[in-house]
Amino acid sequence: MSIYPRVADKKALEQVAMPAVFTAPIRDDTVQFVHTNMAKNRRQAHGVFHQQGQQHSAESWGTGRAVARIPRISGSGTSRSGQATFGNMCRKGRMFAPLKVWRKWNRKINQNQKRHAVASALAASAVAPLVLARGHHVNTVPELPLVVDSLNVDSTKALLAALEQIGASEDMKRVRASKALRAGSNKQRYSRFTMAKGPLVVYGDENPNVKRIARNLPGVDVCNVNRLNLLQLAPGGHLGRFIVFTADAFKHLNHVFGTYREKAIQKTGYHLNRGMMACADLARIINSDQVQAKLHDIKQNPVQKRTARKNPLKNKTLMQRINPHSKVAREAAKKAVEVAKKDRLAKLKAKHSKAGRKEKAVRSKRFQALHAGLEQSFVEADAIIQKEIQDGIYDPDFQY
């Protein structure tokens, strides 16, 4: 990491090691959560007067007058008398669920979570694409994070010249051009103009004048390295603020946040958050030869899609897998069906043979004789039965 002089042609004075906090994982979700809750702690309690809308001697007229039973203003002779009041739907009535000053205005945030968020914001400030994406004009800046040897000057003019020398002039021009009148009623209250955020100057104890000198520069914020604030490091909860470090503040970061091998001295018991992935470049991982080779194999031999569950009582292959004896049993059942079919055919053939036809004819005559009860007597019927017995075709099971 290079340290640049405040008055020079952007040639580095010396090289220093990058503090470990700049390698912390960039957690946008943590920063958003912490920033949202921290921003709520600046609110002032406000509420509605507890008797607002209910300071009338109003009473309901009751039923029988074909009007609603809402309380109405007493008296007569004015347009106000008889008007409905008290209800939140009424003109000059109370509001529904009026705001109270004992609402939960402040939000508590875990200390370690706030520290992780600050570390993430610092790490994001060293990534040029994130700084550019946030809107800062840093194309003329020699390096990110930008470290200057010293900003301990005596006037605002000298500080402005120093910032222009290190390439921050384009971003400051953008800030000055962004000043505009706020839209809406808030312009009447406390914030009449809106303005973009410019560079943040992080200084150390060796540059005590920076805070006083930079307060009149539009868009330029200052912060002591011992009191880094997420509301300044990530305004609006958006990562990638353009930060200018003084050399003493930059070297002091390891003392504040510690390293992965040493604990932080200033923040007792704090350890830098470790990333879950050794390489956070997902595009590089996905497009690597190792991953693409496996994906190519899957494309060549696609995995079969999961089919619907089959019924083994209907699916022979599945039944064979469950019961290996099923094929033998199925063939035996098939043979039994064929044998029964042959027997049935043999019986039908015997039934329709010559003897069978003769027996059928005899039975037909016997039925005709029996059904003609008025023409033939029981004696004749008995004679027919006797003749059948002699011929050997009598059936004792036959129901006469």
Backbone torsions as a table, in degrees:
resi	resn	phi	psi	omega
1	MET	NA	134.6	-175.2
2	SER	-99.6	147.1	173.8
3	ILE	-111.1	124.7	-175.3
4	TYR	-105.3	145.9	176.4
5	PRO	-77.0	154.3	-178.1
6	ARG	-77.9	-19.2	177.0
7	VAL	-130.7	91.3	179.5
8	ALA	-168.8	-175.7	-179.1
9	ASP	-100.2	44.6	174.9
10	LYS	61.7	31.8	174.0
11	LYS	-98.2	131.2	-174.8
12	ALA	-68.1	140.6	177.1
13	LEU	-82.7	-46.1	-177.5
14	GLU	-153.2	168.6	178.7
15	GLN	-113.5	133.1	177.5
16	VAL	-127.6	158.5	179.6
17	ALA	-72.7	144.3	178.3
18	MET	-71.8	128.7	177.1
19	PRO	-61.5	149.5	-174.9
20	ALA	-66.5	-21.3	-177.1
21	VAL	-65.2	-23.7	-179.4
22	PHE	-77.0	-7.4	175.3
23	THR	-102.0	7.3	178.6
24	ALA	-67.0	149.2	178.7
25	PRO	-64.4	138.6	-179.5
26	ILE	-86.7	104.2	-177.2
27	ARG	-106.9	95.0	-179.6
28	ASP	-64.7	-34.5	-179.1
29	ASP	-66.5	-40.8	178.2
30	THR	-65.2	-42.7	-179.5
31	VAL	-63.1	-43.2	-179.6
32	GLN	-62.7	-44.5	-177.9
33	PHE	-64.5	-48.0	-177.4
34	VAL	-66.4	-41.7	-178.8
35	HIS	-63.8	-42.2	-179.6
36	THR	-60.0	-42.2	-177.7
37	ASN	-76.5	-35.9	178.2
38	MET	-67.1	-37.1	-178.8
39	ALA	-65.1	-25.5	179.8
40	LYS	-73.9	-16.5	-175.9
41	ASN	-80.5	-1.8	176.0
42	ARG	-93.8	-5.9	-175.9
43	ARG	-72.5	146.3	173.1
44	GLN	-99.2	144.1	-179.7
45	ALA	-65.9	135.4	175.8
46	HIS	-143.5	155.3	-177.8
47	GLY	-164.4	-178.4	-178.9
48	VAL	-101.5	143.2	176.4
49	PHE	-54.0	131.7	-169.2
50	HIS	-67.1	-17.4	178.0
51	GLN	-108.8	9.7	-176.8
52	GLN	-62.6	128.9	178.2
53	GLY	83.9	-0.6	-178.4
54	GLN	-127.9	23.2	-179.3
55	GLN	-100.2	52.3	179.6
56	HIS	-127.8	153.0	171.1
57	SER	-92.5	64.6	-175.6
58	ALA	-103.8	144.4	177.0
59	GLU	-139.6	153.5	177.2
60	SER	-72.5	145.9	176.6
61	TRP	-79.8	-7.8	-179.3
62	GLY	77.1	-165.5	-178.5
63	THR	-92.9	165.9	175.4
64	GLY	98.1	-2.1	-179.3
65	ARG	-116.6	12.1	174.6
66	ALA	59.8	33.7	174.7
67	VAL	-132.7	164.4	179.6
68	ALA	-66.0	156.3	-176.7
69	ARG	-88.5	19.5	177.6
70	ILE	-68.8	145.5	176.6
71	PRO	-58.4	143.8	-176.8
72	ARG	-128.0	148.9	-178.8
73	ILE	-63.8	135.4	179.8
74	SER	-82.2	177.7	179.3
75	GLY	93.1	-177.6	-179.2
76	SER	-155.3	170.7	176.1
77	GLY	86.7	-5.1	178.3
78	THR	-129.8	163.4	178.9
79	SER	-71.0	-19.5	-179.1
80	ARG	-74.3	-32.1	-177.7
81	SER	-65.1	134.6	-179.7
82	GLY	89.7	-6.3	179.5
83	GLN	-76.0	145.9	178.3
84	ALA	-72.3	148.5	-179.2
85	THR	-150.7	-175.9	179.6
86	PHE	73.6	-47.9	-175.7
87	GLY	-68.1	152.5	-179.0
88	ASN	-72.2	-14.0	177.8
89	MET	-89.4	-4.0	-174.5
90	CYS	-94.5	150.9	174.3
91	ARG	-66.5	132.2	-178.0
92	LYS	62.8	21.2	174.3
93	GLY	-88.5	178.8	178.8
94	ARG	-73.8	159.3	176.4
95	MET	-86.3	157.2	177.6
96	PHE	-76.2	134.3	178.3
97	ALA	47.6	63.6	-176.1
98	PRO	-60.6	147.3	-180.0
99	LEU	-62.7	142.8	179.8
100	LYS	-120.2	148.6	-179.3
101	VAL	-75.0	-14.1	179.5
102	TRP	-92.4	18.7	172.5
103	ARG	-62.2	157.7	178.3
104	LYS	-79.5	93.8	-176.3
105	TRP	-86.0	-42.6	-175.3
106	ASN	-87.9	155.0	179.6
107	ARG	-124.6	134.1	176.5
108	LYS	-91.3	138.4	-178.9
109	ILE	-129.0	140.4	177.9
110	ASN	-60.6	137.2	-176.4
111	GLN	-63.3	-44.7	-179.7
112	ASN	-64.3	-34.2	179.7
113	GLN	-66.2	-39.8	177.2
114	LYS	-64.9	-38.8	-179.8
115	ARG	-67.7	-40.2	177.0
116	HIS	-62.8	-38.1	-179.7
117	ALA	-65.8	-41.2	178.4
118	VAL	-64.6	-41.2	178.5
119	ALA	-63.6	-40.4	178.3
120	SER	-64.3	-41.1	179.4
121	ALA	-64.8	-38.8	177.0
122	LEU	-65.3	-42.5	179.9
123	ALA	-63.9	-37.4	-179.9
124	ALA	-69.3	-27.2	180.0
125	SER	-69.3	-13.5	178.6
126	ALA	-95.0	0.1	-180.0
127	VAL	-102.0	110.4	-173.9
128	ALA	-59.5	-42.3	178.5
129	PRO	-59.7	-36.0	178.6
130	LEU	-70.2	-37.0	178.7
131	VAL	-66.7	-42.2	177.9
132	LEU	-67.1	-38.6	-179.4
133	ALA	-65.6	-26.9	178.6
134	ARG	-76.8	-12.1	175.8
135	GLY	111.1	-1.2	-178.7
136	HIS	-75.3	144.7	176.6
137	HIS	-96.8	95.4	-175.3
138	VAL	-122.1	25.8	-179.3
139	ASN	-69.0	-23.8	-179.8
140	THR	-95.7	2.9	179.9
141	VAL	-81.4	132.5	-175.9
142	PRO	-68.3	-31.2	-173.3
143	GLU	-162.0	150.4	173.1
144	LEU	-124.7	133.4	-5.3
145	PRO	-68.3	147.1	-176.2
146	LEU	-91.5	123.5	-177.6
147	VAL	-120.1	128.4	179.4
148	VAL	-111.9	146.1	-175.8
149	ASP	-62.8	-41.7	179.7
150	SER	-165.6	147.7	173.6
151	LEU	-125.5	26.8	-177.5
152	ASN	-83.8	75.6	-179.3
153	VAL	-107.2	176.0	-173.4
154	ASP	-103.5	-10.1	-175.9
155	SER	-143.1	161.1	177.0
156	THR	-66.5	-35.6	179.3
157	LYS	-61.7	-41.7	179.3
158	ALA	-67.5	-37.6	178.3
159	LEU	-67.3	-40.2	177.8
160	LEU	-62.4	-41.4	178.1
161	ALA	-64.4	-37.8	179.1
162	ALA	-66.2	-40.7	178.6
163	LEU	-66.7	-35.1	177.5
164	GLU	-69.0	-33.8	-179.8
165	GLN	-65.6	-33.8	-176.7
166	ILE	-91.8	6.2	172.6
167	GLY	97.2	14.9	-179.3
168	ALA	-93.2	4.8	-175.5
169	SER	-67.7	-37.3	-179.1
170	GLU	-63.0	-39.8	-179.6
171	ASP	-70.3	-34.9	179.1
172	MET	-71.6	-33.7	174.1
173	LYS	-63.9	-40.3	178.0
174	ARG	-60.5	-40.3	-179.3
175	VAL	-65.5	-45.4	-178.7
176	ARG	-64.5	-35.2	-179.9
177	ALA	-75.5	-15.0	-175.7
178	SER	-88.2	-5.5	-177.0
179	LYS	-66.2	128.0	-176.9
180	ALA	-148.8	158.0	178.3
181	LEU	-72.3	133.4	-178.0
182	ARG	-67.7	138.9	176.3
183	ALA	-83.1	138.6	177.0
184	GLY	103.6	-177.5	-174.9
185	SER	-75.9	-12.8	-177.2
186	ASN	-67.1	-17.6	177.4
187	LYS	-65.3	-19.4	179.8
188	GLN	-86.9	-7.1	-172.7
189	ARG	-103.4	-92.4	-170.3
190	TYR	-125.8	-8.4	-174.9
191	SER	-140.5	87.9	-173.7
192	ARG	-77.9	-31.2	-176.4
193	PHE	-119.0	153.4	172.9
194	THR	-113.0	149.4	-178.7
195	MET	-153.1	143.2	179.0
196	ALA	-69.3	164.8	177.6
197	LYS	-92.2	132.4	178.6
198	GLY	-100.3	-150.3	-178.4
199	PRO	-72.5	149.7	174.9
200	LEU	-106.9	123.8	180.0
201	VAL	-97.0	117.6	177.2
202	VAL	-102.9	115.8	-174.7
203	TYR	-117.5	164.7	177.6
204	GLY	-113.8	-168.0	-177.1
205	ASP	-70.9	-17.8	179.6
206	GLU	-81.1	-7.2	179.8
207	ASN	-125.0	66.4	-173.8
208	PRO	-73.7	-17.5	-175.6
209	ASN	-83.6	-9.4	-172.8
210	VAL	-62.5	-40.9	-176.8
211	LYS	-62.5	-42.1	-178.9
212	ARG	-73.5	-37.3	-174.1
213	ILE	-77.0	-35.1	-173.4
214	ALA	-87.1	-0.8	-173.2
215	ARG	-71.6	-15.2	-179.4
216	ASN	-102.9	6.6	177.4
217	LEU	-90.7	121.6	-177.1
218	PRO	-64.9	129.5	176.2
219	GLY	83.7	-9.3	-177.8
220	VAL	-94.1	122.0	176.5
221	ASP	-108.6	154.1	178.5
222	VAL	-127.6	150.9	-179.3
223	CYS	-154.8	137.0	176.2
224	ASN	-75.7	143.2	-177.5
225	VAL	-64.3	-23.6	178.2
226	ASN	-83.7	-8.9	-178.0
227	ARG	-132.3	48.7	-180.0
228	LEU	-64.8	134.8	-172.7
229	ASN	-121.8	129.0	-179.0
230	LEU	-64.4	-30.2	179.3
231	LEU	-64.2	-24.5	175.9
232	GLN	-94.3	-35.1	-178.6
233	LEU	-71.8	-30.6	-179.9
234	ALA	-138.9	72.4	-178.8
235	PRO	-59.7	134.0	-178.1
236	GLY	74.2	5.6	-177.3
237	GLY	81.1	12.0	-177.7
238	HIS	-101.7	126.5	-177.8
239	LEU	-75.2	158.5	170.7
240	GLY	99.5	39.1	177.6
241	ARG	-76.2	143.7	177.0
242	PHE	-75.3	114.9	-175.3
243	ILE	-118.4	135.4	174.2
244	VAL	-111.4	117.6	-179.7
245	PHE	-98.5	142.3	165.1
246	THR	-83.5	158.1	-173.6
247	ALA	-61.2	-41.9	-178.4
248	ASP	-67.8	-35.4	178.1
249	ALA	-69.1	-39.2	-179.0
250	PHE	-65.0	-41.1	180.0
251	LYS	-72.3	-19.5	-177.0
252	HIS	-85.3	-8.6	-175.7
253	LEU	-63.6	-37.3	177.6
254	ASN	-66.2	-30.4	176.7
255	HIS	-69.6	-34.6	-177.4
256	VAL	-78.6	-48.9	-172.9
257	PHE	-102.6	-14.5	-177.7
258	GLY	77.2	-176.2	176.9
259	THR	-124.3	-177.6	179.1
260	TYR	-74.6	-13.4	178.8
261	ARG	-105.3	-24.4	-177.7
262	GLU	-123.3	146.9	178.1
263	LYS	-73.9	157.6	175.2
264	ALA	-71.0	138.3	179.5
265	ILE	-83.3	-43.1	-176.3
266	GLN	-77.4	-39.6	179.6
267	LYS	-99.1	97.8	-173.0
268	THR	-63.1	129.9	175.7
269	GLY	75.7	10.9	-177.7
270	TYR	-96.8	136.3	174.2
271	HIS	-123.1	140.9	178.1
272	LEU	-61.9	142.8	179.3
273	ASN	-69.5	136.7	179.0
274	ARG	-98.8	142.1	179.5
275	GLY	-75.3	146.3	177.3
276	MET	-73.0	-23.0	-178.1
277	MET	-117.5	137.0	177.2
278	ALA	-70.0	-33.3	177.0
279	CYS	-124.2	112.8	-177.4
280	ALA	-84.6	0.3	179.4
281	ASP	-81.7	91.1	-176.1
282	LEU	-64.8	-37.4	-180.0
283	ALA	-61.6	-39.1	179.3
284	ARG	-67.4	-39.0	179.4
285	ILE	-66.8	-45.8	-177.0
286	ILE	-65.2	-39.1	-177.1
287	ASN	-87.6	4.8	179.6
288	SER	-68.4	156.8	-178.3
289	ASP	-63.9	-34.8	-177.6
290	GLN	-65.4	-45.2	-179.1
291	VAL	-71.6	-42.7	-177.8
292	GLN	-65.9	-30.7	177.5
293	ALA	-64.0	-42.5	178.4
294	LYS	-66.8	-40.2	178.8
295	LEU	-65.5	-34.9	178.5
296	HIS	-64.5	-39.4	177.5
297	ASP	-63.2	-38.5	179.3
298	ILE	-66.5	-37.6	178.8
299	LYS	-66.8	-38.2	179.3
300	GLN	-71.0	-39.6	179.4
301	ASN	-122.0	77.4	-175.8
302	PRO	-64.0	143.0	177.8
303	VAL	-70.4	133.5	-179.6
304	GLN	-65.8	138.9	178.9
305	LYS	-70.9	148.9	179.5
306	ARG	-69.5	121.3	-178.7
307	THR	-91.3	171.4	179.4
308	ALA	-68.2	151.0	179.8
309	ARG	-69.1	131.6	-175.3
310	LYS	-97.4	157.2	-179.3
311	ASN	-93.8	117.5	-178.6
312	PRO	-65.1	-21.8	177.9
313	LEU	-72.9	-17.9	179.3
314	LYS	-111.3	-24.2	-177.1
315	ASN	-102.1	113.8	-175.9
316	LYS	-67.1	-38.7	-177.8
317	THR	-64.2	-44.2	179.9
318	LEU	-67.1	-38.6	177.8
319	MET	-65.2	-38.2	178.0
320	GLN	-63.8	-34.7	178.8
321	ARG	-69.1	-37.8	-179.3
322	ILE	-77.7	-44.9	-177.1
323	ASN	-125.6	97.5	-177.6
324	PRO	-60.6	-22.1	-178.9
325	HIS	-82.7	-2.3	-174.1
326	SER	-65.0	-33.8	-179.1
327	LYS	-65.9	-42.7	178.5
328	VAL	-64.0	-44.4	179.6
329	ALA	-63.4	-36.6	179.9
330	ARG	-68.1	-39.2	178.4
331	GLU	-67.9	-39.2	177.9
332	ALA	-63.8	-41.3	177.9
333	ALA	-64.1	-36.9	179.4
334	LYS	-66.2	-40.7	177.3
335	LYS	-65.0	-40.2	178.4
336	ALA	-61.7	-37.8	178.3
337	VAL	-66.3	-40.5	179.3
338	GLU	-65.1	-41.1	178.1
339	VAL	-63.4	-43.9	178.4
340	ALA	-62.6	-36.4	179.0
341	LYS	-66.2	-41.3	178.3
342	LYS	-63.5	-41.7	178.3
343	ASP	-62.2	-40.7	-179.6
344	ARG	-66.8	-37.1	177.5
345	LEU	-66.9	-38.1	178.9
346	ALA	-64.4	-40.9	178.8
347	LYS	-64.4	-39.6	178.8
348	LEU	-65.7	-40.0	177.4
349	LYS	-63.0	-43.5	178.8
350	ALA	-63.1	-35.5	-179.0
351	LYS	-68.8	-34.6	-177.8
352	HIS	-97.0	13.9	176.4
353	SER	-76.0	-177.0	-177.2
354	LYS	-65.3	-44.5	179.0
355	ALA	-64.8	-37.5	179.8
356	GLY	-66.4	-40.2	178.5
357	ARG	-65.1	-37.6	179.0
358	LYS	-65.2	-44.4	178.1
359	GLU	-61.7	-37.3	179.4
360	LYS	-65.3	-40.4	-179.5
361	ALA	-65.2	-42.4	179.5
362	VAL	-61.7	-43.9	179.8
363	ARG	-64.2	-35.8	178.8
364	SER	-63.9	-41.3	177.9
365	LYS	-64.8	-43.5	-179.5
366	ARG	-59.8	-40.9	178.8
367	PHE	-66.3	-39.7	178.3
368	GLN	-62.1	-39.6	-179.4
369	ALA	-68.2	-39.8	-178.5
370	LEU	-69.6	-38.0	-177.4
371	HIS	-77.8	-16.7	175.0
372	ALA	-93.9	62.8	-173.8
373	GLY	-65.3	-26.8	-179.4
374	LEU	-79.2	-25.1	-176.0
375	GLU	-94.1	-29.4	-179.9
376	GLN	-119.5	144.7	-178.0
377	SER	-93.2	171.8	178.0
378	PHE	-65.2	-25.9	179.4
379	VAL	-66.0	-44.6	178.7
380	GLU	-63.3	-39.1	178.0
381	ALA	-63.0	-38.9	178.0
382	ASP	-66.2	-36.4	178.2
383	ALA	-63.8	-38.5	179.2
384	ILE	-64.0	-39.5	-179.2
385	ILE	-65.8	-41.4	180.0
386	GLN	-62.8	-40.9	179.0
387	LYS	-64.6	-36.3	177.4
388	GLU	-65.0	-36.4	178.7
389	ILE	-65.6	-39.7	179.5
390	GLN	-67.3	-38.4	-179.6
391	ASP	-77.1	-10.5	179.2
392	GLY	79.6	21.6	-179.9
393	ILE	-114.6	13.8	-178.7
394	TYR	-74.8	135.4	179.0
395	ASP	-112.9	106.0	-177.0
396	PRO	-66.0	-21.8	-178.0
397	ASP	-82.9	-6.5	-178.0
398	PHE	-71.3	135.0	-179.1
399	GLN	-92.9	109.3	-179.4
400	TYR	-80.1	NA	NA
